Each structure stands twice: as C-alpha cells, then as structure tokens.
Amino acid sequence: MFYEKYNFRDLDVLTIGPDVQEISSAYDEYWNSDLSYPGTAMSEDATFEELQSRRKDLKEYLNQNNEVLASYPLDTLNWEEELLNLPERMHTGVGHFIQDQPVASDEEEYRLEDMLRYLSAPSHKEIIIVTPYLIPGKLLERMEKLESEGVRIKIITGSMGANNHTAAHSHYKKYRRPILSTGAELYEFKHDPSPAIRDISDVEPVEADFICLHVKAIVGDRQRCFIGSLNLDPRALEINTENGLYIESKGLCGQLAEQFDILMSPENAWRVYVNDDNQLRWESSSGTVSFQPARSFWQRVSDFFWRLLPIESQL
C-alpha cells in the first residue's frame, strides 16, 4: 500500500514544497537506469554544437516573426516583484514528490496507481477526479465501494470535442454507463468553454481552434490532493512511468477543488446522465443533446473507426 511504503504520517514537514532531495533522488534514479540512453544513441545530430546551432536558428525565426509572437517575450524578465509577493498567495502544508519506478513493464514493482487507493482510503465525503483521458477498467470496483460508503465522486474528463486524441475517447465512451452505474457524477469538458476559461487558455494574438482539458489531479475531501502526469488509462497506469506531487493542505486543496467546480459548471462542461428512458444525455448551458458533442462531422467519423481497433490496452 502507498501509505505503508512512504509512511507520510511520521514526517514533520511544514512547507508545501517537496523535499529537494526527493526530486534529486528521483532524477538520479532515471538518469542511472538501464533503460536510459543518451541522445547521441538515437541521432548523430544530437550533439551540443548541433543543438546550439538549431537554437540560434530558432531565435532568428522568432525575431523575424515578432508581431505574431508579441505575447511571448524573448528577453529575460525580472521576476523579483512576483517572487516577493508569492508568499502572500501560498498555503502551508505537506508536499512529497512521488514516482513510478523506471522498470520494464512486466516487472513487479510499486506503481503510482497505488496512490489512488491511498488517497481514497481516508476520504469520507468527496473525491474529485480530473483526467483528460479516462479508461477506468478495474477502478470501477473501487469507485462503487466508495459510493456505497457515502463518498461523493465527481469526475471531469474531456468531451469528444475537447479531446485531441480521438482514439482514446473512442474507447472511453463504452465506460460512460458503467461509471454512472457506480453512482459517480460524470462531466465532460466542453471544447468551447466560457469566455473566462478561454481567456486564461489563449495568449493573444494566438487563439486556439478549441480548448482541451489537460490537468491530471485527484482531490480528497478538499484536504489532500495528487497533481501530476497520471491519466486514468491503461497507458499511464500500466505502461508509462509517471510522477507527481502528493500534497496535504486544506487551503490549497480547497482552492483547487473550487477551480474544478468551475470547470464542471454548465458553462464549461456537459453533465452526462441517463434519463428515465435509459438513454444517455449531455446537459450544459448550451442545452441538452442526445449525442456526444464533437467539433466536426469528420471527428465523429474518426471516432467510429477508432473504436473498431483492439488497442484499448495501449491507450
């Protein structure tokens, strides 16, 4: 179990940042792993001199296109004032860096998915899950158990329209009904959210064609959370090596949960539910629809063909 492996309760940490030694040790473990190779092993051009030359070419290109990239300053900025004001915005708490072990996928080692069991164990009221890609598999059983114990589960993932990997969405959609049958609430982020969300997503003069959900986080009882690279899909849980921060901070986690509540509001997400006729429906400020929201007809065509391929274990 995650708790038994790390035994956080015995640690006396008063800052929200993880111990520098934890992060340093994690990087050392990866750099020194037998699975790590130098860039020169993959390309003869991956020399320091070649990278410096490409960096120079890139900077020249940016200088020649400074009108389009006006919001991306090339000169070094002075962050002194921002750093001086930062403590007033911070919350105290306990933070730890955690990771999957860099081992071959068929070896029996501790996996970061144990974090899910650890985080849910002390949660008695609410768990919020944010994941761009969602293929829950065996997690459904855990969700059903938590719901039976009175824990409210809220999940937000990307709608098909807000998904930049249609193949992943094509295999997620078969899990909508099983997720809802556990009692969990299911929301799908809109590709055309409210102006307030788009305002923090776009950087003028660049405007995205659509907005994706990319945050990966779990919040338990608005007191503890995990933020990192972990999606709830087979690739992240079983194939990739992932990492992130486990944080205990009522102030930070409460604020984080409030932000996720905004993402799940009708202006920004579709609430997915089953109506009295046992039919799936999507409801938001845009109305109620009987088919999954998409960006275009061709995305629906792509979705149809992707679901026919037996690739779920690789997504």
C-alpha positions as CSV (number, residue, x, y, z in Angstrom):
1,M,0.0,0.0,0.0
2,F,1.1,3.6,-0.7
3,Y,0.7,4.6,3.0
4,E,2.9,1.7,4.1
5,K,5.6,2.4,1.6
6,Y,6.0,6.1,2.3
7,N,4.6,6.4,5.8
8,F,4.0,10.2,5.4
9,R,2.4,10.5,8.9
10,D,5.8,10.1,10.5
11,L,7.3,13.0,8.6
12,D,7.4,16.5,10.1
13,V,7.3,18.9,7.0
14,L,5.9,22.4,7.3
15,T,6.4,23.6,3.8
16,I,4.2,22.8,0.8
17,G,7.2,22.1,-1.5
18,P,8.5,18.6,-1.7
19,D,12.0,17.9,-0.3
20,V,14.6,18.8,-2.8
21,Q,16.4,15.6,-2.0
22,E,13.3,13.6,-3.1
23,I,13.3,15.2,-6.5
24,S,17.0,14.9,-6.9
25,S,17.0,11.2,-6.0
26,A,14.1,10.6,-8.5
27,Y,16.1,12.2,-11.3
28,D,19.2,10.3,-10.4
29,E,17.2,7.1,-10.5
30,Y,16.1,7.8,-14.0
31,W,19.4,9.1,-15.3
32,N,21.2,6.0,-14.0
33,S,18.6,3.5,-15.1
34,D,19.5,0.8,-17.6
35,L,16.5,1.9,-19.6
36,S,18.0,5.4,-20.2
37,Y,20.1,6.2,-23.3
38,P,22.0,9.3,-24.3
39,G,20.5,11.3,-27.1
40,T,23.5,10.6,-29.3
41,A,22.4,6.9,-29.3
42,M,19.3,7.9,-31.3
43,S,20.8,10.6,-33.6
44,E,24.2,11.6,-34.8
45,D,23.0,15.2,-34.9
46,A,22.2,15.2,-31.2
47,T,25.5,16.9,-30.3
48,F,25.8,20.0,-28.1
49,E,27.1,22.0,-31.1
50,E,24.2,20.9,-33.3
51,L,21.6,21.8,-30.6
52,Q,23.2,25.3,-30.1
53,S,23.1,25.8,-33.9
54,R,19.4,24.9,-34.0
55,R,18.7,27.1,-31.0
56,K,20.3,30.0,-32.9
57,D,18.2,29.4,-36.0
58,L,15.0,29.2,-33.8
59,K,15.8,32.5,-32.2
60,E,16.3,34.2,-35.5
61,Y,13.0,32.8,-36.7
62,L,11.2,34.2,-33.7
63,N,12.8,37.6,-34.2
64,Q,11.6,37.7,-37.7
65,N,8.1,36.8,-36.6
66,N,7.9,39.1,-33.6
67,E,4.5,40.5,-34.5
68,V,2.7,37.2,-34.3
69,L,4.7,36.2,-31.2
70,A,4.4,39.6,-29.5
71,S,3.0,38.0,-26.3
72,Y,6.0,35.7,-26.0
73,P,8.9,37.9,-25.0
74,L,12.3,36.7,-25.9
75,D,14.2,38.8,-23.4
76,T,14.8,37.8,-19.9
77,L,12.1,39.0,-17.5
78,N,12.6,40.3,-14.0
79,W,10.6,38.1,-11.6
80,E,11.7,39.8,-8.4
81,E,8.4,41.5,-7.6
82,E,6.3,38.5,-8.4
83,L,8.5,36.3,-6.1
84,L,8.4,38.8,-3.3
85,N,4.6,38.8,-3.4
86,L,4.3,35.0,-3.8
87,P,4.3,34.1,0.0
88,E,1.1,36.0,0.5
89,R,-0.7,33.7,-2.1
90,M,0.8,30.4,-0.8
91,H,-0.7,27.8,1.5
92,T,1.3,25.8,4.1
93,G,1.1,22.1,4.1
94,V,3.0,18.8,3.4
95,G,4.2,18.0,-0.1
96,H,6.0,15.0,-1.4
97,F,7.3,14.1,-4.9
98,I,6.4,10.5,-5.9
99,Q,7.0,8.5,-9.0
100,D,6.7,5.2,-10.8
101,Q,9.9,3.1,-10.8
102,P,11.9,3.1,-14.1
103,V,11.5,-0.6,-14.7
104,A,10.3,-2.8,-17.6
105,S,6.5,-3.0,-17.7
106,D,6.4,-6.8,-17.0
107,E,8.4,-6.5,-13.8
108,E,6.6,-6.5,-10.4
109,E,7.2,-3.1,-8.8
110,Y,5.3,-0.5,-6.9
111,R,3.1,1.5,-9.3
112,L,1.8,5.1,-8.9
113,E,-1.7,3.8,-9.3
114,D,-1.4,2.7,-5.6
115,M,-1.7,6.5,-5.0
116,L,-5.4,6.2,-5.9
117,R,-6.0,3.7,-3.2
118,Y,-4.1,5.7,-0.6
119,L,-5.8,9.0,-1.5
120,S,-9.3,7.4,-1.3
121,A,-8.8,5.5,1.9
122,P,-9.1,8.5,4.3
123,S,-11.7,10.3,2.2
124,H,-15.2,10.2,3.7
125,K,-17.1,12.9,1.9
126,E,-15.9,13.7,-1.6
127,I,-13.3,12.7,-4.2
128,I,-12.8,14.9,-7.3
129,I,-11.0,13.3,-10.3
130,V,-9.7,15.3,-13.2
131,T,-8.3,13.4,-16.1
132,P,-8.1,14.2,-19.8
133,Y,-8.1,10.5,-20.8
134,L,-10.3,8.1,-18.9
135,I,-10.5,4.3,-19.3
136,P,-11.2,3.2,-15.7
137,G,-11.1,-0.6,-16.0
138,K,-10.6,-2.1,-12.6
139,L,-11.0,1.3,-10.9
140,L,-14.8,0.9,-11.3
141,E,-14.9,-1.6,-8.5
142,R,-13.1,0.9,-6.2
143,M,-15.5,3.7,-7.2
144,E,-18.5,1.6,-6.5
145,K,-17.2,0.7,-3.0
146,L,-16.6,4.4,-2.2
147,E,-20.0,5.4,-3.3
148,S,-21.6,2.7,-1.1
149,E,-19.7,4.2,1.8
150,G,-21.3,7.6,1.2
151,V,-18.3,9.2,-0.6
152,R,-19.4,11.6,-3.4
153,I,-17.3,11.0,-6.5
154,K,-17.1,13.7,-9.2
155,I,-15.2,13.1,-12.4
156,I,-14.4,15.5,-15.2
157,T,-12.8,14.3,-18.4
158,G,-12.7,15.7,-21.9
159,S,-15.7,15.5,-24.3
160,M,-15.0,14.2,-27.7
161,G,-14.9,17.8,-28.9
162,A,-12.3,18.7,-26.3
163,N,-10.2,15.6,-26.9
164,N,-7.0,15.9,-29.0
165,H,-6.7,12.1,-29.2
166,T,-10.0,10.8,-30.6
167,A,-8.8,7.2,-30.4
168,A,-8.6,7.5,-26.6
169,H,-12.1,8.9,-26.4
170,S,-13.4,6.2,-28.7
171,H,-12.6,3.6,-26.1
172,Y,-13.6,5.7,-23.1
173,K,-17.2,6.1,-24.3
174,K,-18.1,2.5,-23.6
175,Y,-17.4,3.2,-19.9
176,R,-19.9,6.0,-19.5
177,R,-22.8,3.8,-18.3
178,P,-20.6,1.7,-16.0
179,I,-19.2,4.9,-14.4
180,L,-22.7,6.3,-13.9
181,S,-23.9,3.0,-12.5
182,T,-21.4,3.3,-9.6
183,G,-23.2,6.4,-8.6
184,A,-20.4,8.8,-9.6
185,E,-21.1,12.1,-11.3
186,L,-19.6,12.4,-14.8
187,Y,-18.8,15.7,-16.5
188,E,-17.2,16.2,-19.9
189,F,-15.3,19.4,-20.6
190,K,-16.5,21.5,-23.5
191,H,-14.3,22.4,-26.4
192,D,-15.9,25.8,-26.4
193,P,-16.0,26.8,-22.7
194,S,-16.9,30.1,-21.2
195,P,-15.0,33.3,-22.1
196,A,-13.4,33.3,-18.7
197,I,-11.8,29.9,-19.3
198,R,-10.8,30.8,-22.8
199,D,-9.2,34.0,-21.6
200,I,-6.8,32.1,-19.4
201,S,-6.2,29.5,-22.1
202,D,-5.4,31.7,-25.1
203,V,-2.5,34.1,-25.3
204,E,-3.1,36.9,-27.7
205,P,-2.8,37.2,-30.6
206,V,-2.9,33.4,-30.8
207,E,-6.4,31.9,-30.4
208,A,-6.9,28.2,-30.2
209,D,-9.4,26.4,-32.5
210,F,-10.7,24.5,-29.5
211,I,-9.8,24.1,-25.8
212,C,-8.6,20.8,-24.3
213,L,-8.6,19.6,-20.7
214,H,-5.0,18.7,-19.7
215,V,-5.0,18.8,-15.9
216,K,-4.4,15.5,-14.1
217,A,-5.4,15.7,-10.4
218,I,-7.3,14.0,-7.6
219,V,-8.7,15.9,-4.6
220,G,-9.9,14.1,-1.4
221,D,-12.2,15.8,1.0
222,R,-10.7,19.1,-0.1
223,Q,-7.8,18.5,2.2
224,R,-5.4,16.3,0.3
225,C,-4.6,16.0,-3.4
226,F,-2.4,14.5,-6.1
227,I,-1.2,16.6,-9.1
228,G,1.0,15.1,-11.7
229,S,1.2,13.4,-15.1
230,L,-1.1,10.4,-14.3
231,N,-4.1,9.9,-16.5
232,L,-6.6,7.2,-15.6
233,D,-6.0,5.0,-18.6
234,P,-4.0,1.8,-19.2
235,R,-1.0,3.5,-20.8
236,A,-0.5,5.7,-17.7
237,L,-1.4,3.1,-15.1
238,E,0.5,0.1,-16.5
239,I,2.9,1.1,-19.3
240,N,4.3,4.6,-18.7
241,T,6.4,5.8,-15.8
242,E,4.6,8.8,-14.2
243,N,5.2,11.2,-11.4
244,G,3.6,14.0,-9.4
245,L,3.1,15.7,-6.1
246,Y,1.1,14.4,-3.1
247,I,0.0,17.4,-1.0
248,E,-1.8,17.7,2.3
249,S,-3.1,21.3,2.6
250,K,-6.6,22.3,3.4
251,G,-6.1,25.8,2.0
252,L,-4.5,24.7,-1.3
253,C,-6.8,21.7,-1.9
254,G,-9.9,23.7,-1.1
255,Q,-8.9,26.3,-3.6
256,L,-8.1,23.6,-6.2
257,A,-11.5,22.0,-5.7
258,E,-13.2,25.3,-6.2
259,Q,-11.4,25.7,-9.5
260,F,-12.5,22.2,-10.6
261,D,-16.1,23.1,-9.6
262,I,-15.9,25.9,-12.1
263,L,-14.6,23.6,-14.8
264,M,-17.7,21.3,-14.1
265,S,-20.2,24.2,-14.2
266,P,-22.7,24.2,-17.1
267,E,-20.8,26.9,-18.9
268,N,-17.7,24.8,-19.1
269,A,-18.8,21.1,-19.1
270,W,-21.5,18.7,-20.2
271,R,-23.1,16.8,-17.3
272,V,-23.6,13.2,-18.6
273,Y,-26.6,11.3,-17.2
274,V,-29.0,8.5,-18.0
275,N,-32.6,9.7,-18.4
276,D,-35.8,7.9,-17.3
277,D,-35.9,6.1,-20.7
278,N,-32.4,4.7,-20.0
279,Q,-30.8,6.9,-22.7
280,L,-27.6,8.9,-22.3
281,R,-27.9,12.6,-22.3
282,W,-25.5,15.6,-22.2
283,E,-26.6,18.7,-20.5
284,S,-24.9,22.1,-20.2
285,S,-25.7,25.8,-20.6
286,S,-25.8,25.0,-24.4
287,G,-28.9,22.8,-23.8
288,T,-29.5,19.1,-23.7
289,V,-28.3,16.8,-26.5
290,S,-28.8,13.1,-27.2
291,F,-25.4,12.5,-28.9
292,Q,-21.9,13.1,-27.7
293,P,-20.7,16.7,-28.5
294,A,-18.0,16.9,-31.2
295,R,-16.0,19.5,-33.1
296,S,-17.0,18.3,-36.5
297,F,-18.7,15.6,-38.6
298,W,-15.2,14.2,-39.5
299,Q,-14.3,13.8,-35.9
300,R,-17.4,11.6,-35.5
301,V,-16.3,9.5,-38.5
302,S,-12.8,9.2,-37.0
303,D,-14.4,8.2,-33.7
304,F,-16.4,5.4,-35.3
305,F,-13.4,3.8,-36.9
306,W,-11.0,4.1,-33.9
307,R,-13.5,2.2,-31.7
308,L,-13.2,-0.8,-34.0
309,L,-9.5,-1.3,-33.4
310,P,-8.4,-3.5,-30.4
311,I,-6.0,-1.0,-28.9
312,E,-7.5,-0.2,-25.6
313,S,-4.6,-1.6,-23.6
314,Q,-2.2,0.8,-25.4
315,L,-4.3,4.0,-24.8
